[in-house]
């Protein structure tokens, strides 16, 4: 009787601390995969938020220290570094999250060891050669270019090999769930170094123009990459026992090059607006638009966090043939991409004007652009990281085709709208293109995999 009474008795009301623990348990709990994903995605998101704060501070300081014109040139060159640096790894960085889990699952340790070292050498060599070729292109085109942008572009070429190797190491670290090692050197240490080096240049009485700012950024990229390499190598030695190495370069490229197409069109779509704006509008307007993009970056960080956390697990569950587990995991990833993105967007729009004012009084005029740009980000978050799902399951070509269509749509819209409407035209073009891309990817996944990849609606 005592047991029955104990089980049927009404539980005592929980206190505030107990309710808070219950809420945290609900958010971070669930299945093992779900709870691990939430914790890792939360770690990535926190790192990206901290890095966003540092990067935001860096952009504010650079905008005020350099002036609108030099800042616009710096933004233009740095955008090229971000774009090309994400493409010159031959797709090895994102494909690491497919190749490494598959080698581990099949017990192919010699191939795994070979990839962990040879993959980085391959990306260093390829990006170094392309950087030299790009420097030659800058030299050939210099008579028709803005003289103030030529030296910063040369420095940007010098930056590319280190940027590419850092991305490759990021992919390797993520595949081992070492999220802090993958992200902190690129997003926190690098940004901190940029601030420290540019502030040091000012303290020495140097003129902080676009050239000096790019030199500081290049040094920051190289220093953070080398430090990341040292720590990663030490961890890999203790994580994987020494032994024979095998280098299946042909196999790596067969996997990575189709993924490279996807990543390339994704990056082109992400930076088309800034690059097109530079061609048709003054540098000052480019700076304002870039400030808007940086302010909205918090929303894209959520998608980035889930994509970085889930990609190698998509590959692992597919390699194991566990379709039910994969389907449930995909649904979980989509839900935890869309709803936090929606809340983050609403919060940013509330405080958008004060945040833009930090860049300077003339930057507040970009708030209307922010409203339009936010639409595309919200729509895109509704299907979560499905591009990683397609890549990891061998559907890279159709995913690349969807991104290509959206990219060319964005270019066409920018050419039509940017000359007349400036930043507002660029934001509208990108939002429309992201919406169209979302629709395409939704139907691709539904037809190819039979999954309902939407944060709401019938599954």
C-alpha positions in Angstrom: 0.0 0.0 0.0 2.8 2.4 0.8 4.3 1.8 -2.6 0.9 2.4 -4.3 0.3 5.6 -2.4 3.8 6.8 -3.2 3.3 6.2 -7.0 -0.1 7.8 -7.1 0.6 10.8 -5.0 0.7 14.2 -6.6 4.3 15.3 -7.0 5.4 18.4 -5.2 5.7 21.5 -7.3 9.2 21.9 -8.7 11.2 24.9 -7.7 12.7 27.4 -10.2 16.1 25.6 -10.2 14.5 22.2 -10.8 12.4 23.7 -13.7 15.5 25.2 -15.2 17.3 21.8 -15.0 14.3 20.2 -16.6 14.3 22.7 -19.4 18.0 22.2 -20.1 17.6 18.4 -20.0 14.8 18.7 -22.5 16.9 20.8 -24.8 20.0 18.7 -24.6 18.4 15.4 -23.9 16.7 12.9 -26.2 18.4 10.0 -28.0 22.1 9.7 -27.8 22.6 11.0 -31.3 20.2 13.9 -30.7 21.8 15.0 -27.4 25.3 14.7 -28.9 24.3 16.7 -31.9 22.7 19.5 -29.8 25.8 19.7 -27.6 28.2 19.9 -30.5 26.0 22.2 -32.5 25.7 24.4 -29.4 29.5 24.4 -29.0 29.8 25.5 -32.7 27.2 28.1 -32.3 28.7 29.6 -29.2 32.1 29.7 -31.0 30.6 31.4 -34.0 28.7 33.9 -31.8 31.9 34.8 -30.0 33.7 35.0 -33.3 30.9 37.1 -34.7 31.3 39.5 -31.8 35.0 39.7 -32.4 34.6 40.0 -36.1 31.9 42.6 -35.7 34.2 44.6 -33.5 37.0 44.2 -36.0 34.8 45.5 -38.9 33.6 48.4 -36.8 37.1 49.4 -35.9 38.4 48.9 -39.4 35.5 51.0 -40.9 36.3 53.8 -38.5 40.1 53.6 -38.7 40.3 53.3 -42.5 37.5 55.4 -43.8 34.7 54.3 -46.1 36.7 54.2 -49.3 39.6 52.1 -48.1 37.2 49.9 -46.0 35.2 49.2 -49.2 38.4 48.1 -51.0 39.4 45.9 -48.1 35.9 44.3 -48.0 36.1 43.7 -51.7 39.5 41.9 -51.5 38.7 40.0 -48.3 35.4 38.8 -50.0 37.5 37.4 -52.8 39.8 35.6 -50.3 36.7 34.1 -48.5 35.2 33.0 -51.8 38.3 31.5 -53.4 39.6 30.1 -50.2 36.5 28.1 -49.8 36.8 26.7 -53.3 40.5 26.0 -53.9 40.7 22.9 -51.6 39.3 20.7 -54.5 36.4 19.8 -52.2 38.7 18.0 -49.8 37.6 20.0 -46.7 33.9 19.2 -46.9 34.4 15.7 -48.3 36.6 14.9 -45.2 33.3 14.5 -43.4 32.4 11.7 -45.8 35.7 10.1 -46.4 36.9 9.8 -42.8 33.7 8.2 -41.4 33.6 5.7 -44.3 37.3 4.7 -43.8 36.7 4.3 -40.0 33.5 2.3 -40.5 35.2 -0.1 -43.0 38.4 -0.3 -40.8 40.6 0.9 -43.6 43.2 2.5 -41.4 46.0 2.7 -43.9 43.8 4.8 -46.2 42.7 6.9 -43.2 46.3 7.7 -42.2 47.1 8.5 -45.8 44.2 10.9 -46.1 44.8 12.7 -42.9 48.3 13.8 -44.1 48.1 13.6 -47.9 44.8 15.5 -48.1 46.4 18.5 -46.5 49.5 18.4 -48.7 47.3 18.1 -51.8 45.3 21.2 -50.9 48.4 23.2 -50.0 50.0 22.3 -53.4 46.9 23.0 -55.5 46.0 26.3 -53.7 49.6 27.5 -53.9 49.7 26.9 -57.7 46.4 28.6 -58.3 47.4 31.6 -56.0 50.4 32.2 -58.2 48.3 32.0 -61.4 45.8 34.5 -59.8 48.7 36.9 -59.0 49.6 36.7 -62.6 46.0 37.6 -63.6 46.1 40.6 -61.3 49.4 41.8 -62.9 47.9 41.4 -66.4 44.7 43.3 -65.5 46.3 46.0 -63.3 46.2 48.7 -66.0 42.4 48.5 -65.9 42.0 48.2 -62.2 41.7 50.7 -59.3 45.4 51.4 -58.4 44.6 51.3 -54.7 43.3 47.7 -55.0 46.3 46.1 -56.8 48.6 45.6 -53.8 45.8 44.4 -51.5 44.9 41.8 -54.2 48.5 40.5 -54.4 48.4 40.1 -50.6 45.1 38.3 -50.9 46.7 35.8 -53.3 49.5 35.2 -50.7 46.8 34.5 -48.1 45.0 31.8 -50.0 47.2 28.7 -49.4 47.0 29.2 -45.6 43.3 29.8 -45.7 42.7 26.6 -47.8 44.8 24.4 -45.5 43.0 25.8 -42.4 39.6 24.9 -44.0 40.9 21.4 -44.7 42.1 21.0 -41.1 38.7 22.2 -40.0 37.0 19.4 -41.9 39.3 16.8 -40.4 38.7 18.1 -36.9 35.0 18.1 -37.3 35.0 14.5 -38.5 36.5 13.6 -35.1 34.0 15.8 -33.2 36.9 18.2 -32.3 34.7 21.2 -33.0 36.8 23.7 -30.9 40.0 22.7 -32.6 38.3 23.0 -36.0 36.7 26.4 -35.5 38.5 28.4 -32.9 41.7 29.0 -34.8 39.8 30.3 -37.8 37.0 32.2 -36.2 38.4 33.5 -32.9 42.1 33.4 -32.9 42.3 34.8 -36.5 39.9 37.6 -35.7 41.7 38.5 -32.5 45.0 38.7 -34.4 43.5 40.9 -37.1 42.4 43.4 -34.4 45.7 43.2 -32.5 47.9 43.6 -35.6 45.9 46.5 -37.1 45.8 48.3 -33.7 49.5 47.8 -33.5 50.0 49.4 -36.9 48.0 52.4 -35.7 50.0 52.6 -32.5 53.2 52.7 -34.6 51.8 55.6 -36.6 51.3 53.7 -39.8 48.6 54.7 -42.2 45.9 52.0 -41.9 44.7 51.8 -45.5 43.5 48.7 -47.4 47.1 47.5 -48.0 48.0 47.5 -44.3 44.7 45.9 -43.3 45.2 43.1 -45.8 48.7 42.5 -44.6 47.5 42.2 -41.1 44.8 39.8 -42.2 47.3 37.6 -44.2 49.6 37.4 -41.2 46.6 36.4 -39.0 45.5 33.6 -41.4 49.0 32.1 -41.6 49.7 32.3 -37.8 46.4 30.7 -36.8 46.7 27.9 -39.5 50.2 26.9 -38.3 49.1 26.8 -34.7 46.0 24.7 -35.6 48.3 22.3 -37.6 50.6 21.7 -34.6 47.7 20.9 -32.2 45.8 18.8 -34.8 48.9 16.6 -35.6 49.4 16.0 -31.8 45.8 14.9 -31.4 45.9 12.6 -34.4 49.0 10.9 -33.2 47.3 10.0 -29.9 44.0 9.1 -31.6 45.2 6.8 -34.5 47.9 4.3 -33.9 51.0 4.6 -36.2 51.1 2.3 -39.3 51.2 2.0 -43.0 49.8 4.9 -45.1 47.9 4.5 -48.4 47.0 7.4 -50.7 44.0 6.9 -52.9 44.2 10.4 -54.5 42.0 9.3 -57.4 39.3 8.1 -55.0 39.5 11.3 -52.9 39.0 13.4 -56.0 36.2 11.2 -57.2 34.4 12.0 -54.0 35.5 15.6 -53.5 35.2 17.2 -56.9 31.4 16.7 -57.2 31.1 18.2 -53.6 33.4 21.0 -54.7 30.8 21.9 -57.4 28.2 22.2 -54.7 30.4 24.2 -52.3 31.6 26.4 -55.2 28.1 27.4 -56.3 27.1 27.8 -52.6 30.0 30.2 -52.0 29.3 32.0 -55.3 25.7 32.4 -54.3 26.8 33.7 -50.9 29.2 36.4 -52.2 27.6 37.4 -55.6 25.7 40.3 -54.0 28.9 41.9 -52.6 30.9 41.3 -55.7 28.2 42.6 -58.1 27.6 45.6 -55.9 31.3 46.5 -56.1 31.1 46.5 -59.9 28.1 48.9 -60.1 28.1 51.1 -57.0 30.7 53.2 -55.0 32.9 51.6 -52.4 31.1 53.4 -49.6 27.9 51.6 -50.5 29.7 48.3 -50.5 30.8 48.9 -47.0 27.3 49.6 -45.8 26.0 46.5 -47.4 28.8 44.4 -45.9 27.9 45.8 -42.5 24.3 44.6 -43.0 25.6 41.1 -44.0 27.8 40.9 -40.9 24.9 41.9 -38.7 22.7 39.1 -40.1 25.5 36.6 -39.8 24.2 35.2 -36.5 21.3 33.6 -38.4 23.5 31.8 -40.8 25.7 30.6 -37.9 22.8 28.4 -36.8 22.6 26.7 -40.2 26.4 26.4 -40.2 26.5 24.8 -36.7 24.0 22.1 -37.6 25.6 21.4 -41.0 29.1 21.1 -39.4 27.8 18.8 -36.7 25.5 16.5 -38.8 27.4 15.9 -42.1 29.7 13.2 -41.0 26.9 11.5 -39.1 24.7 11.4 -42.3 27.6 9.6 -44.0 28.1 7.2 -41.0 24.4 6.2 -40.8 24.2 5.8 -44.6 27.4 3.6 -44.5 25.8 1.5 -41.8 22.6 1.1 -43.9 20.4 2.4 -41.0 17.7 4.3 -42.9 15.3 4.8 -39.9 18.1 6.3 -37.8 19.1 8.6 -40.7 15.6 9.8 -41.3 15.0 10.6 -37.7 18.3 12.4 -37.5 17.6 14.5 -40.6 14.2 15.6 -39.1 16.0 16.5 -35.9 18.6 18.6 -37.7 16.0 20.5 -39.7 13.9 21.4 -36.6 17.0 22.6 -34.8 18.0 24.8 -37.7 14.7 26.5 -38.5 13.2 27.5 -35.2 16.4 29.0 -33.6 17.0 30.8 -36.9 13.6 32.3 -36.8 14.1 33.6 -33.2 17.5 34.9 -34.0 16.3 36.8 -37.0 13.5 38.5 -35.0 15.9 39.5 -32.3 18.4 41.0 -34.8 15.7 43.0 -36.5 14.7 44.5 -33.2 18.2 45.8 -32.5 19.3 46.2 -36.1 19.5 50.0 -36.2 21.7 50.4 -33.0 24.0 47.6 -34.3 24.4 49.3 -37.7 25.0 52.7 -36.0 28.1 51.2 -34.3 29.8 51.2 -37.8 29.0 54.9 -38.2 25.9 57.1 -38.5 25.7 56.6 -42.3 25.4 52.8 -41.9 22.0 53.1 -40.3 20.5 53.6 -43.7 21.1 49.9 -44.4 18.4 48.8 -42.0 15.8 48.5 -44.8 18.2 46.3 -46.7 18.5 44.1 -43.6 14.7 43.5 -43.6 14.8 42.2 -47.2 18.0 40.2 -46.7 16.5 38.4 -43.7 13.7 36.9 -45.7 16.0 34.7 -47.7 17.8 33.5 -44.6 14.6 32.5 -42.9 13.2 30.6 -45.9 16.5 28.8 -46.5 16.6 27.6 -42.8 13.3 25.9 -43.2 14.9 22.8 -44.9 18.0 22.7 -42.7 21.4 21.3 -43.8 19.9 19.2 -46.7 22.8 20.1 -49.0 25.1 18.2 -46.7 22.6 15.3 -46.7 22.7 15.1 -50.5 26.5 15.4 -50.6 27.1 12.7 -48.0 24.6 10.3 -49.7 26.2 10.6 -53.2 23.8 13.0 -54.8 26.4 15.8 -55.2 25.6 16.4 -58.9 21.9 17.2 -58.5 22.7 19.3 -55.5 25.3 21.2 -57.5 22.8 21.7 -60.3 20.3 23.2 -57.9 22.9 25.6 -56.6 24.1 26.5 -60.1 20.5 27.4 -61.1 20.2 29.6 -58.0 23.6 31.2 -58.6 22.9 32.2 -62.2 19.5 33.4 -61.2 21.2 35.6 -58.5 23.7 37.0 -61.1 20.9 37.8 -63.5 18.8 39.5 -60.9 21.8 41.5 -59.5 22.7 42.7 -63.0 19.1 43.9 -63.4 18.5 45.4 -60.0 21.8 46.5 -58.5 22.7 49.3 -61.0 19.3 51.0 -60.2 18.5 50.0 -56.6 22.0 49.4 -55.2 22.1 47.4 -51.9 18.4 47.0 -51.8 18.5 45.3 -55.3 21.4 43.0 -54.1 19.4 42.0 -51.0 16.2 41.3 -53.0 18.2 39.3 -55.7 19.8 37.1 -53.0 16.5 36.5 -51.1 14.7 35.6 -54.2 17.5 33.2 -55.3 17.6 31.6 -51.9 13.9 31.0 -51.9 14.1 29.4 -55.3 17.0 27.3 -54.2 15.1 26.1 -51.2 12.2 25.0 -53.3 14.5 23.1 -55.6 16.3 21.3 -52.8 13.1 20.4 -51.1 11.8 18.6 -54.2 15.2 17.0 -55.0 15.4 15.4 -51.5 11.7 14.4 -51.7 12.1 12.7 -55.1 15.5 11.1 -54.6 15.3 10.1 -50.9 11.6 10.1 -50.1 12.1 12.5 -47.2 9.9 15.5 -46.2 12.6 18.0 -45.4 10.6 20.9 -44.1 10.5 22.2 -40.5 6.7 22.0 -40.5 4.0 20.1 -42.4 3.2 16.4 -42.8 6.2 14.0 -42.8 
